[in-house]
Amino acid sequence: MSVRTLRWAVADGRTLTGRALAHWARQPGQIAMGLLFPVMVVLMMGYLFGGQMDVPGGGSYRAFIVPGMFALTMAFGVEETFVRVAGDASKGVTDRFRTMPMSPSAVVVGRVAADMIYAVAGLAVMAACGVLIGWRVQDGAANALAGFGLLLLLRFSLIWIGVYLGLVAKGPESVVAVQVLVWPIGFLSSALVAPSTMPGWLGAVAEWNPMSATVTACRELFGDPVAGGSWAAQHSLAMAVAWPLVIAAVFVPLSVRRYRALGR
């Protein structure tokens, strides 16, 4: 790719990122609800059910669930990506973009950039909520930044799942099918409960869930209670990098291929 082509792609991608942000600015209520829903879950789990929850090895349950909700917030973002991509595709917006004199990658680049900005906003809201209920970073700023970096890496990989599903769906109304996929995968992890408290086979599935790798790695980096002694938990940092890279390696090519096939 030449420097001129790269500049063209960056400029067009920035334009479409601005388009996505402008849409959000016109829908503040919907965006606020999306950002505040995970906060409601944290408050509900921490204050309504937290008194009955024991963390294996000891520690505060509220501190235990905050990194888990960070990761779930990244997972819930798949629905937002899906709705936006499927909406543009079903209305013909994506096809119109493809006929315009713009970089072929701009539509996808703009979507990914906008969703990463939204992910950063979601993490900021969740971190503020965590501080308010007593969560603190225990192991220094460098480890904390590494933890948030792992969360954004997870979000980056999941964006491509949302892009691909949005391109193959009939329309944004199919988001229910995405929720059926995302919610069980998200909750069947170590995000809210320790896998050791689950039935044996279910706990094993939860331990190897990509979400669990990121959650456990973040708990270690933040200095929060960590539950789990399996091989996957002991190597959570490596797994938290490997899983997103594998997901991206699968869904980036699938998304690009599907995007190029639109209208054929």
PyRosetta script that sets phi, psi and omega in degrees:
from pyrosetta import init, pose_from_sequence

init()
pose = pose_from_sequence("MSVRTLRWAVADGRTLTGRALAHWARQPGQIAMGLLFPVMVVLMMGYLFGGQMDVPGGGSYRAFIVPGMFALTMAFGVEETFVRVAGDASKGVTDRFRTMPMSPSAVVVGRVAADMIYAVAGLAVMAACGVLIGWRVQDGAANALAGFGLLLLLRFSLIWIGVYLGLVAKGPESVVAVQVLVWPIGFLSSALVAPSTMPGWLGAVAEWNPMSATVTACRELFGDPVAGGSWAAQHSLAMAVAWPLVIAAVFVPLSVRRYRALGR")
pose.set_psi(1, 127.7)
pose.set_omega(1, -179.7)
pose.set_phi(2, -75.6)
pose.set_psi(2, 163.9)
pose.set_omega(2, 178.5)
pose.set_phi(3, -62.4)
pose.set_psi(3, -38.6)
pose.set_omega(3, 179.8)
pose.set_phi(4, -63.9)
pose.set_psi(4, -43.3)
pose.set_omega(4, 178.8)
pose.set_phi(5, -63.9)
pose.set_psi(5, -40.0)
pose.set_omega(5, 178.9)
pose.set_phi(6, -63.7)
pose.set_psi(6, -44.0)
pose.set_omega(6, 178.6)
pose.set_phi(7, -62.7)
pose.set_psi(7, -38.9)
pose.set_omega(7, 177.4)
pose.set_phi(8, -61.3)
pose.set_psi(8, -45.9)
pose.set_omega(8, -179.9)
pose.set_phi(9, -64.0)
pose.set_psi(9, -42.5)
pose.set_omega(9, -179.8)
pose.set_phi(10, -65.3)
pose.set_psi(10, -44.3)
pose.set_omega(10, -178.7)
pose.set_phi(11, -63.5)
pose.set_psi(11, -45.7)
pose.set_omega(11, 179.3)
pose.set_phi(12, -68.4)
pose.set_psi(12, -38.1)
pose.set_omega(12, 176.7)
pose.set_phi(13, -62.1)
pose.set_psi(13, -39.8)
pose.set_omega(13, 178.1)
pose.set_phi(14, -64.0)
pose.set_psi(14, -38.4)
pose.set_omega(14, 178.6)
pose.set_phi(15, -62.2)
pose.set_psi(15, -44.8)
pose.set_omega(15, -178.6)
pose.set_phi(16, -74.3)
pose.set_psi(16, -26.3)
pose.set_omega(16, 171.6)
pose.set_phi(17, -64.2)
pose.set_psi(17, -43.8)
pose.set_omega(17, 176.9)
pose.set_phi(18, -61.3)
pose.set_psi(18, -35.8)
pose.set_omega(18, 176.9)
pose.set_phi(19, -61.2)
pose.set_psi(19, -45.8)
pose.set_omega(19, -179.4)
pose.set_phi(20, -63.3)
pose.set_psi(20, -42.3)
pose.set_omega(20, 179.7)
pose.set_phi(21, -65.7)
pose.set_psi(21, -35.5)
pose.set_omega(21, 177.8)
pose.set_phi(22, -65.1)
pose.set_psi(22, -37.9)
pose.set_omega(22, 176.4)
pose.set_phi(23, -62.1)
pose.set_psi(23, -41.8)
pose.set_omega(23, 178.9)
pose.set_phi(24, -64.6)
pose.set_psi(24, -37.7)
pose.set_omega(24, -179.8)
pose.set_phi(25, -63.2)
pose.set_psi(25, -27.4)
pose.set_omega(25, 178.5)
pose.set_phi(26, -87.3)
pose.set_psi(26, -3.3)
pose.set_omega(26, 179.4)
pose.set_phi(27, -129.6)
pose.set_psi(27, 55.4)
pose.set_omega(27, -174.6)
pose.set_phi(28, -62.2)
pose.set_psi(28, -34.3)
pose.set_omega(28, -179.6)
pose.set_phi(29, -65.1)
pose.set_psi(29, -45.1)
pose.set_omega(29, -179.9)
pose.set_phi(30, -64.4)
pose.set_psi(30, -41.7)
pose.set_omega(30, 179.4)
pose.set_phi(31, -66.3)
pose.set_psi(31, -42.2)
pose.set_omega(31, 179.4)
pose.set_phi(32, -61.8)
pose.set_psi(32, -41.2)
pose.set_omega(32, 178.7)
pose.set_phi(33, -64.1)
pose.set_psi(33, -39.8)
pose.set_omega(33, 178.4)
pose.set_phi(34, -63.6)
pose.set_psi(34, -37.0)
pose.set_omega(34, -179.9)
pose.set_phi(35, -76.5)
pose.set_psi(35, -30.9)
pose.set_omega(35, -174.4)
pose.set_phi(36, -90.4)
pose.set_psi(36, -16.6)
pose.set_omega(36, 179.8)
pose.set_phi(37, -58.1)
pose.set_psi(37, -47.6)
pose.set_omega(37, 177.4)
pose.set_phi(38, -60.9)
pose.set_psi(38, -31.6)
pose.set_omega(38, 176.9)
pose.set_phi(39, -62.4)
pose.set_psi(39, -42.3)
pose.set_omega(39, 178.6)
pose.set_phi(40, -61.2)
pose.set_psi(40, -40.5)
pose.set_omega(40, 179.6)
pose.set_phi(41, -64.2)
pose.set_psi(41, -42.8)
pose.set_omega(41, 179.1)
pose.set_phi(42, -61.4)
pose.set_psi(42, -46.3)
pose.set_omega(42, -179.3)
pose.set_phi(43, -64.1)
pose.set_psi(43, -40.4)
pose.set_omega(43, 179.7)
pose.set_phi(44, -65.2)
pose.set_psi(44, -48.5)
pose.set_omega(44, -179.0)
pose.set_phi(45, -67.9)
pose.set_psi(45, -40.3)
pose.set_omega(45, -175.4)
pose.set_phi(46, -72.3)
pose.set_psi(46, -37.8)
pose.set_omega(46, -173.2)
pose.set_phi(47, -104.5)
pose.set_psi(47, -33.5)
pose.set_omega(47, -179.4)
pose.set_phi(48, -84.2)
pose.set_psi(48, -41.3)
pose.set_omega(48, -175.4)
pose.set_phi(49, -110.7)
pose.set_psi(49, -12.9)
pose.set_omega(49, -174.1)
pose.set_phi(50, -60.0)
pose.set_psi(50, -31.0)
pose.set_omega(50, -179.6)
pose.set_phi(51, -66.0)
pose.set_psi(51, -20.4)
pose.set_omega(51, -179.4)
pose.set_phi(52, -99.8)
pose.set_psi(52, -0.7)
pose.set_omega(52, -175.7)
pose.set_phi(53, -99.9)
pose.set_psi(53, 129.7)
pose.set_omega(53, 175.2)
pose.set_phi(54, -110.2)
pose.set_psi(54, 134.6)
pose.set_omega(54, 176.8)
pose.set_phi(55, -94.0)
pose.set_psi(55, 118.4)
pose.set_omega(55, 178.1)
pose.set_phi(56, -54.7)
pose.set_psi(56, 128.8)
pose.set_omega(56, -177.0)
pose.set_phi(57, 92.0)
pose.set_psi(57, -7.4)
pose.set_omega(57, 177.4)
pose.set_phi(58, 90.9)
pose.set_psi(58, 168.4)
pose.set_omega(58, -179.8)
pose.set_phi(59, 117.6)
pose.set_psi(59, 167.6)
pose.set_omega(59, -178.5)
pose.set_phi(60, -76.7)
pose.set_psi(60, 132.1)
pose.set_omega(60, 178.4)
pose.set_phi(61, -67.4)
pose.set_psi(61, -34.3)
pose.set_omega(61, 178.7)
pose.set_phi(62, -63.2)
pose.set_psi(62, -42.8)
pose.set_omega(62, 176.4)
pose.set_phi(63, -65.4)
pose.set_psi(63, -30.0)
pose.set_omega(63, -179.5)
pose.set_phi(64, -68.8)
pose.set_psi(64, -41.0)
pose.set_omega(64, -173.3)
pose.set_phi(65, -84.7)
pose.set_psi(65, -19.6)
pose.set_omega(65, -177.0)
pose.set_phi(66, -60.1)
pose.set_psi(66, -50.3)
pose.set_omega(66, 175.6)
pose.set_phi(67, -61.1)
pose.set_psi(67, -32.9)
pose.set_omega(67, 176.6)
pose.set_phi(68, -63.3)
pose.set_psi(68, -40.3)
pose.set_omega(68, 178.5)
pose.set_phi(69, -72.3)
pose.set_psi(69, -30.2)
pose.set_omega(69, 171.9)
pose.set_phi(70, -54.9)
pose.set_psi(70, -49.5)
pose.set_omega(70, -177.4)
pose.set_phi(71, -67.9)
pose.set_psi(71, -39.9)
pose.set_omega(71, 178.4)
pose.set_phi(72, -64.2)
pose.set_psi(72, -34.8)
pose.set_omega(72, 176.0)
pose.set_phi(73, -61.3)
pose.set_psi(73, -39.6)
pose.set_omega(73, 177.0)
pose.set_phi(74, -64.9)
pose.set_psi(74, -38.6)
pose.set_omega(74, -179.4)
pose.set_phi(75, -70.4)
pose.set_psi(75, -41.7)
pose.set_omega(75, 179.9)
pose.set_phi(76, -61.4)
pose.set_psi(76, -24.0)
pose.set_omega(76, 179.7)
pose.set_phi(77, -63.2)
pose.set_psi(77, -18.1)
pose.set_omega(77, 177.2)
pose.set_phi(78, -58.0)
pose.set_psi(78, -37.1)
pose.set_omega(78, -178.8)
pose.set_phi(79, -64.4)
pose.set_psi(79, -42.9)
pose.set_omega(79, 178.7)
pose.set_phi(80, -61.7)
pose.set_psi(80, -46.3)
pose.set_omega(80, 178.7)
pose.set_phi(81, -59.7)
pose.set_psi(81, -46.5)
pose.set_omega(81, -178.7)
pose.set_phi(82, -58.6)
pose.set_psi(82, -48.8)
pose.set_omega(82, -176.4)
pose.set_phi(83, -61.0)
pose.set_psi(83, -43.2)
pose.set_omega(83, -178.5)
pose.set_phi(84, -67.3)
pose.set_psi(84, -45.8)
pose.set_omega(84, -178.6)
pose.set_phi(85, -67.1)
pose.set_psi(85, -46.4)
pose.set_omega(85, -179.6)
pose.set_phi(86, -64.7)
pose.set_psi(86, -36.7)
pose.set_omega(86, 179.0)
pose.set_phi(87, -63.6)
pose.set_psi(87, -46.9)
pose.set_omega(87, 178.9)
pose.set_phi(88, -63.5)
pose.set_psi(88, -40.0)
pose.set_omega(88, -178.5)
pose.set_phi(89, -67.6)
pose.set_psi(89, -43.1)
pose.set_omega(89, -177.0)
pose.set_phi(90, -70.8)
pose.set_psi(90, -27.2)
pose.set_omega(90, 179.4)
pose.set_phi(91, -87.5)
pose.set_psi(91, -3.4)
pose.set_omega(91, -179.3)
pose.set_phi(92, 84.7)
pose.set_psi(92, 2.4)
pose.set_omega(92, -179.2)
pose.set_phi(93, -63.5)
pose.set_psi(93, -43.1)
pose.set_omega(93, -179.7)
pose.set_phi(94, -62.2)
pose.set_psi(94, -40.9)
pose.set_omega(94, 178.3)
pose.set_phi(95, -64.2)
pose.set_psi(95, -38.6)
pose.set_omega(95, 178.5)
pose.set_phi(96, -65.2)
pose.set_psi(96, -40.7)
pose.set_omega(96, 177.3)
pose.set_phi(97, -59.8)
pose.set_psi(97, -38.1)
pose.set_omega(97, -177.0)
pose.set_phi(98, -66.8)
pose.set_psi(98, -24.2)
pose.set_omega(98, 179.9)
pose.set_phi(99, -90.0)
pose.set_psi(99, -7.6)
pose.set_omega(99, -178.3)
pose.set_phi(100, -87.1)
pose.set_psi(100, 156.1)
pose.set_omega(100, 179.4)
pose.set_phi(101, -76.1)
pose.set_psi(101, 69.3)
pose.set_omega(101, 178.6)
pose.set_phi(102, -130.8)
pose.set_psi(102, 165.1)
pose.set_omega(102, 179.0)
pose.set_phi(103, -59.6)
pose.set_psi(103, 133.8)
pose.set_omega(103, -179.8)
pose.set_phi(104, -58.7)
pose.set_psi(104, -26.4)
pose.set_omega(104, -177.7)
pose.set_phi(105, -87.8)
pose.set_psi(105, -6.3)
pose.set_omega(105, -170.1)
pose.set_phi(106, -63.0)
pose.set_psi(106, -39.0)
pose.set_omega(106, -177.1)
pose.set_phi(107, -62.0)
pose.set_psi(107, -46.7)
pose.set_omega(107, -178.6)
pose.set_phi(108, -72.2)
pose.set_psi(108, -41.8)
pose.set_omega(108, 179.7)
pose.set_phi(109, -60.8)
pose.set_psi(109, -43.8)
pose.set_omega(109, 179.1)
pose.set_phi(110, -62.2)
pose.set_psi(110, -40.7)
pose.set_omega(110, 179.2)
pose.set_phi(111, -64.6)
pose.set_psi(111, -45.7)
pose.set_omega(111, -178.5)
pose.set_phi(112, -64.1)
pose.set_psi(112, -44.7)
pose.set_omega(112, -179.0)
pose.set_phi(113, -62.9)
pose.set_psi(113, -43.7)
pose.set_omega(113, -179.9)
pose.set_phi(114, -63.7)
pose.set_psi(114, -41.5)
pose.set_omega(114, -178.8)
pose.set_phi(115, -70.1)
pose.set_psi(115, -30.7)
pose.set_omega(115, 175.8)
pose.set_phi(116, -68.7)
pose.set_psi(116, -37.1)
pose.set_omega(116, 175.4)
pose.set_phi(117, -62.6)
pose.set_psi(117, -42.7)
pose.set_omega(117, 178.1)
pose.set_phi(118, -63.1)
pose.set_psi(118, -36.8)
pose.set_omega(118, 178.6)
pose.set_phi(119, -65.4)
pose.set_psi(119, -40.4)
pose.set_omega(119, 177.5)
pose.set_phi(120, -62.4)
pose.set_psi(120, -42.0)
pose.set_omega(120, 177.3)
pose.set_phi(121, -61.9)
pose.set_psi(121, -41.7)
pose.set_omega(121, 178.9)
pose.set_phi(122, -63.2)
pose.set_psi(122, -41.1)
pose.set_omega(122, 177.9)
pose.set_phi(123, -65.6)
pose.set_psi(123, -38.0)
pose.set_omega(123, 179.6)
pose.set_phi(124, -63.5)
pose.set_psi(124, -43.0)
pose.set_omega(124, 178.6)
pose.set_phi(125, -64.3)
pose.set_psi(125, -44.1)
pose.set_omega(125, -179.2)
pose.set_phi(126, -66.5)
pose.set_psi(126, -37.6)
pose.set_omega(126, 178.3)
pose.set_phi(127, -64.3)
pose.set_psi(127, -41.2)
pose.set_omega(127, 177.5)
pose.set_phi(128, -62.5)
pose.set_psi(128, -41.6)
pose.set_omega(128, 177.2)
pose.set_phi(129, -62.1)
pose.set_psi(129, -43.6)
pose.set_omega(129, 179.6)
pose.set_phi(130, -59.7)
pose.set_psi(130, -43.2)
pose.set_omega(130, 178.8)
pose.set_phi(131, -61.8)
pose.set_psi(131, -40.1)
pose.set_omega(131, -178.9)
pose.set_phi(132, -64.5)
pose.set_psi(132, -30.1)
pose.set_omega(132, -179.1)
pose.set_phi(133, -97.6)
pose.set_psi(133, 7.4)
pose.set_omega(133, 173.2)
pose.set_phi(134, 108.2)
pose.set_psi(134, 0.5)
pose.set_omega(134, 179.1)
pose.set_phi(135, -74.9)
pose.set_psi(135, 140.6)
pose.set_omega(135, 178.7)
pose.set_phi(136, -141.4)
pose.set_psi(136, 149.2)
pose.set_omega(136, 171.0)
pose.set_phi(137, -77.3)
pose.set_psi(137, 125.6)
pose.set_omega(137, -172.6)
pose.set_phi(138, -102.5)
pose.set_psi(138, -20.7)
pose.set_omega(138, -169.5)
pose.set_phi(139, -114.7)
pose.set_psi(139, 27.2)
pose.set_omega(139, 172.9)
pose.set_phi(140, 94.2)
pose.set_psi(140, 161.8)
pose.set_omega(140, -175.3)
pose.set_phi(141, -67.4)
pose.set_psi(141, -37.7)
pose.set_omega(141, -177.3)
pose.set_phi(142, -62.5)
pose.set_psi(142, -45.6)
pose.set_omega(142, 178.1)
pose.set_phi(143, -66.1)
pose.set_psi(143, -36.7)
pose.set_omega(143, 179.0)
pose.set_phi(144, -63.7)
pose.set_psi(144, -43.6)
pose.set_omega(144, 178.3)
pose.set_phi(145, -63.4)
pose.set_psi(145, -37.8)
pose.set_omega(145, 176.8)
pose.set_phi(146, -63.2)
pose.set_psi(146, -41.1)
pose.set_omega(146, 178.5)
pose.set_phi(147, -62.8)
pose.set_psi(147, -46.2)
pose.set_omega(147, 178.5)
pose.set_phi(148, -66.1)
pose.set_psi(148, -32.3)
pose.set_omega(148, 175.8)
pose.set_phi(149, -62.9)
pose.set_psi(149, -40.6)
pose.set_omega(149, 177.2)
pose.set_phi(150, -64.1)
pose.set_psi(150, -38.7)
pose.set_omega(150, 178.4)
pose.set_phi(151, -64.2)
pose.set_psi(151, -41.2)
pose.set_omega(151, 179.2)
pose.set_phi(152, -71.3)
pose.set_psi(152, -31.6)
pose.set_omega(152, 174.5)
pose.set_phi(153, -63.8)
pose.set_psi(153, -42.5)
pose.set_omega(153, 176.0)
pose.set_phi(154, -60.6)
pose.set_psi(154, -45.5)
pose.set_omega(154, -179.8)
pose.set_phi(155, -62.0)
pose.set_psi(155, -41.1)
pose.set_omega(155, 179.6)
pose.set_phi(156, -59.0)
pose.set_psi(156, -44.1)
pose.set_omega(156, -179.6)
pose.set_phi(157, -67.6)
pose.set_psi(157, -38.3)
pose.set_omega(157, -178.6)
pose.set_phi(158, -71.3)
pose.set_psi(158, -26.8)
pose.set_omega(158, 176.2)
pose.set_phi(159, -56.4)
pose.set_psi(159, -39.7)
pose.set_omega(159, -177.0)
pose.set_phi(160, -69.5)
pose.set_psi(160, -29.2)
pose.set_omega(160, 172.6)
pose.set_phi(161, -65.1)
pose.set_psi(161, -44.5)
pose.set_omega(161, 178.6)
pose.set_phi(162, -63.1)
pose.set_psi(162, -39.7)
pose.set_omega(162, 178.4)
pose.set_phi(163, -63.2)
pose.set_psi(163, -46.8)
pose.set_omega(163, -178.4)
pose.set_phi(164, -63.5)
pose.set_psi(164, -47.9)
pose.set_omega(164, -179.5)
pose.set_phi(165, -63.8)
pose.set_psi(165, -36.2)
pose.set_omega(165, 178.2)
pose.set_phi(166, -65.3)
pose.set_psi(166, -33.9)
pose.set_omega(166, -180.0)
pose.set_phi(167, -76.3)
pose.set_psi(167, -27.5)
pose.set_omega(167, -178.9)
pose.set_phi(168, -94.0)
pose.set_psi(168, -12.7)
pose.set_omega(168, -177.2)
pose.set_phi(169, -76.7)
pose.set_psi(169, 160.8)
pose.set_omega(169, 178.4)
pose.set_phi(170, -78.9)
pose.set_psi(170, -22.0)
pose.set_omega(170, -178.6)
pose.set_phi(171, 173.5)
pose.set_psi(171, 170.9)
pose.set_omega(171, -178.2)
pose.set_phi(172, -63.5)
pose.set_psi(172, -17.4)
pose.set_omega(172, 179.4)
pose.set_phi(173, -64.0)
pose.set_psi(173, -19.1)
pose.set_omega(173, 179.9)
pose.set_phi(174, -76.5)
pose.set_psi(174, 7.0)
pose.set_omega(174, -178.1)
pose.set_phi(175, -60.2)
pose.set_psi(175, -24.9)
pose.set_omega(175, 178.3)
pose.set_phi(176, -59.4)
pose.set_psi(176, -39.5)
pose.set_omega(176, 178.7)
pose.set_phi(177, -64.4)
pose.set_psi(177, -35.4)
pose.set_omega(177, 178.0)
pose.set_phi(178, -68.5)
pose.set_psi(178, -40.1)
pose.set_omega(178, 177.8)
pose.set_phi(179, -62.6)
pose.set_psi(179, -38.9)
pose.set_omega(179, 177.5)
pose.set_phi(180, -62.3)
pose.set_psi(180, -30.0)
pose.set_omega(180, 178.3)
pose.set_phi(181, -80.6)
pose.set_psi(181, -46.7)
pose.set_omega(181, -171.2)
pose.set_phi(182, -73.7)
pose.set_psi(182, -44.9)
pose.set_omega(182, -172.4)
pose.set_phi(183, -64.2)
pose.set_psi(183, -47.6)
pose.set_omega(183, 177.3)
pose.set_phi(184, -62.1)
pose.set_psi(184, -40.7)
pose.set_omega(184, 179.4)
pose.set_phi(185, -64.4)
pose.set_psi(185, -40.4)
pose.set_omega(185, -179.4)
pose.set_phi(186, -65.4)
pose.set_psi(186, -45.0)
pose.set_omega(186, -176.7)
pose.set_phi(187, -82.9)
pose.set_psi(187, -21.6)
pose.set_omega(187, 175.5)
pose.set_phi(188, -84.4)
pose.set_psi(188, 63.3)
pose.set_omega(188, -177.2)
pose.set_phi(189, -153.4)
pose.set_psi(189, -173.2)
pose.set_omega(189, 178.3)
pose.set_phi(190, -91.1)
pose.set_psi(190, 16.3)
pose.set_omega(190, -175.4)
pose.set_phi(191, -62.4)
pose.set_psi(191, -45.0)
pose.set_omega(191, -174.3)
pose.set_phi(192, -115.1)
pose.set_psi(192, -24.4)
pose.set_omega(192, 178.7)
pose.set_phi(193, -137.9)
pose.set_psi(193, 155.8)
pose.set_omega(193, 178.8)
pose.set_phi(194, -75.1)
pose.set_psi(194, 132.7)
pose.set_omega(194, 178.0)
pose.set_phi(195, -56.8)
pose.set_psi(195, -26.5)
pose.set_omega(195, -179.6)
pose.set_phi(196, -65.7)
pose.set_psi(196, -18.1)
pose.set_omega(196, 178.5)
pose.set_phi(197, -87.4)
pose.set_psi(197, -6.4)
pose.set_omega(197, -179.6)
pose.set_phi(198, -90.2)
pose.set_psi(198, 162.8)
pose.set_omega(198, 170.5)
pose.set_phi(199, -54.7)
pose.set_psi(199, 150.4)
pose.set_omega(199, -170.8)
pose.set_phi(200, -48.4)
pose.set_psi(200, -54.4)
pose.set_omega(200, -177.0)
pose.set_phi(201, -66.9)
pose.set_psi(201, -35.8)
pose.set_omega(201, -179.7)
pose.set_phi(202, -69.7)
pose.set_psi(202, -39.4)
pose.set_omega(202, 177.7)
pose.set_phi(203, -63.1)
pose.set_psi(203, -37.0)
pose.set_omega(203, 178.7)
pose.set_phi(204, -65.2)
pose.set_psi(204, -41.6)
pose.set_omega(204, 176.9)
pose.set_phi(205, -61.4)
pose.set_psi(205, -44.2)
pose.set_omega(205, -179.6)
pose.set_phi(206, -63.4)
pose.set_psi(206, -39.1)
pose.set_omega(206, -179.6)
pose.set_phi(207, -61.2)
pose.set_psi(207, -36.3)
pose.set_omega(207, -176.6)
pose.set_phi(208, -93.8)
pose.set_psi(208, 2.8)
pose.set_omega(208, 174.4)
pose.set_phi(209, -64.8)
pose.set_psi(209, 131.3)
pose.set_omega(209, 177.1)
pose.set_phi(210, -53.5)
pose.set_psi(210, -32.7)
pose.set_omega(210, 177.1)
pose.set_phi(211, -61.0)
pose.set_psi(211, -41.6)
pose.set_omega(211, -178.0)
pose.set_phi(212, -63.3)
pose.set_psi(212, -36.8)
pose.set_omega(212, 178.9)
pose.set_phi(213, -60.4)
pose.set_psi(213, -46.7)
pose.set_omega(213, 179.7)
pose.set_phi(214, -67.0)
pose.set_psi(214, -42.2)
pose.set_omega(214, -179.4)
pose.set_phi(215, -61.4)
pose.set_psi(215, -49.0)
pose.set_omega(215, -178.6)
pose.set_phi(216, -64.4)
pose.set_psi(216, -41.8)
pose.set_omega(216, 178.3)
pose.set_phi(217, -62.1)
pose.set_psi(217, -40.9)
pose.set_omega(217, 179.4)
pose.set_phi(218, -67.2)
pose.set_psi(218, -38.8)
pose.set_omega(218, 176.9)
pose.set_phi(219, -60.9)
pose.set_psi(219, -40.8)
pose.set_omega(219, 177.9)
pose.set_phi(220, -64.8)
pose.set_psi(220, -43.5)
pose.set_omega(220, -177.4)
pose.set_phi(221, -70.6)
pose.set_psi(221, -34.9)
pose.set_omega(221, 179.3)
pose.set_phi(222, -81.2)
pose.set_psi(222, -15.7)
pose.set_omega(222, -176.8)
pose.set_phi(223, 82.2)
pose.set_psi(223, 25.5)
pose.set_omega(223, -179.9)
pose.set_phi(224, -92.5)
pose.set_psi(224, 166.9)
pose.set_omega(224, 178.0)
pose.set_phi(225, -57.8)
pose.set_psi(225, 135.0)
pose.set_omega(225, 179.9)
pose.set_phi(226, -117.4)
pose.set_psi(226, 129.4)
pose.set_omega(226, 179.2)
pose.set_phi(227, -119.9)
pose.set_psi(227, 128.7)
pose.set_omega(227, 177.7)
pose.set_phi(228, 131.5)
pose.set_psi(228, 129.4)
pose.set_omega(228, -179.8)
pose.set_phi(229, -122.3)
pose.set_psi(229, 14.4)
pose.set_omega(229, -179.7)
pose.set_phi(230, -73.2)
pose.set_psi(230, 171.2)
pose.set_omega(230, 177.6)
pose.set_phi(231, -59.7)
pose.set_psi(231, -41.4)
pose.set_omega(231, -179.7)
pose.set_phi(232, -62.1)
pose.set_psi(232, -40.7)
pose.set_omega(232, 179.6)
pose.set_phi(233, -69.4)
pose.set_psi(233, -38.0)
pose.set_omega(233, -179.7)
pose.set_phi(234, -69.3)
pose.set_psi(234, -23.1)
pose.set_omega(234, 179.2)
pose.set_phi(235, -115.5)
pose.set_psi(235, 35.3)
pose.set_omega(235, -173.2)
pose.set_phi(236, -63.6)
pose.set_psi(236, -35.1)
pose.set_omega(236, -178.6)
pose.set_phi(237, -62.5)
pose.set_psi(237, -47.1)
pose.set_omega(237, 178.6)
pose.set_phi(238, -64.7)
pose.set_psi(238, -41.2)
pose.set_omega(238, -178.9)
pose.set_phi(239, -67.3)
pose.set_psi(239, -33.0)
pose.set_omega(239, -179.5)
pose.set_phi(240, -68.8)
pose.set_psi(240, -21.3)
pose.set_omega(240, 173.7)
pose.set_phi(241, -89.9)
pose.set_psi(241, -41.8)
pose.set_omega(241, -174.5)
pose.set_phi(242, -67.4)
pose.set_psi(242, -45.4)
pose.set_omega(242, -176.1)
pose.set_phi(243, -59.4)
pose.set_psi(243, -50.8)
pose.set_omega(243, 178.5)
pose.set_phi(244, -60.1)
pose.set_psi(244, -37.0)
pose.set_omega(244, 178.8)
pose.set_phi(245, -64.7)
pose.set_psi(245, -39.1)
pose.set_omega(245, 177.5)
pose.set_phi(246, -65.1)
pose.set_psi(246, -45.4)
pose.set_omega(246, 179.4)
pose.set_phi(247, -59.9)
pose.set_psi(247, -45.9)
pose.set_omega(247, 179.4)
pose.set_phi(248, -64.4)
pose.set_psi(248, -39.6)
pose.set_omega(248, -179.6)
pose.set_phi(249, -62.3)
pose.set_psi(249, -28.9)
pose.set_omega(249, 179.0)
pose.set_phi(250, -83.8)
pose.set_psi(250, -47.6)
pose.set_omega(250, -168.9)
pose.set_phi(251, -90.4)
pose.set_psi(251, -20.5)
pose.set_omega(251, 175.2)
pose.set_phi(252, -64.5)
pose.set_psi(252, -51.6)
pose.set_omega(252, 177.8)
pose.set_phi(253, -61.7)
pose.set_psi(253, -38.6)
pose.set_omega(253, 178.8)
pose.set_phi(254, -62.5)
pose.set_psi(254, -41.3)
pose.set_omega(254, -179.8)
pose.set_phi(255, -66.7)
pose.set_psi(255, -43.6)
pose.set_omega(255, 179.7)
pose.set_phi(256, -62.8)
pose.set_psi(256, -43.9)
pose.set_omega(256, -179.9)
pose.set_phi(257, -63.6)
pose.set_psi(257, -42.9)
pose.set_omega(257, 179.8)
pose.set_phi(258, -66.4)
pose.set_psi(258, -40.3)
pose.set_omega(258, 180.0)
pose.set_phi(259, -62.4)
pose.set_psi(259, -42.5)
pose.set_omega(259, 179.7)
pose.set_phi(260, -68.0)
pose.set_psi(260, -25.6)
pose.set_omega(260, -178.3)
pose.set_phi(261, -85.2)
pose.set_psi(261, -6.4)
pose.set_omega(261, -179.1)
pose.set_phi(262, -60.7)
pose.set_psi(262, 137.5)
pose.set_omega(262, 176.8)
pose.set_phi(263, 83.7)
pose.set_psi(263, -2.9)
pose.set_omega(263, 178.9)
pose.set_phi(264, -85.0)
pose.dump_pdb("model.pdb")
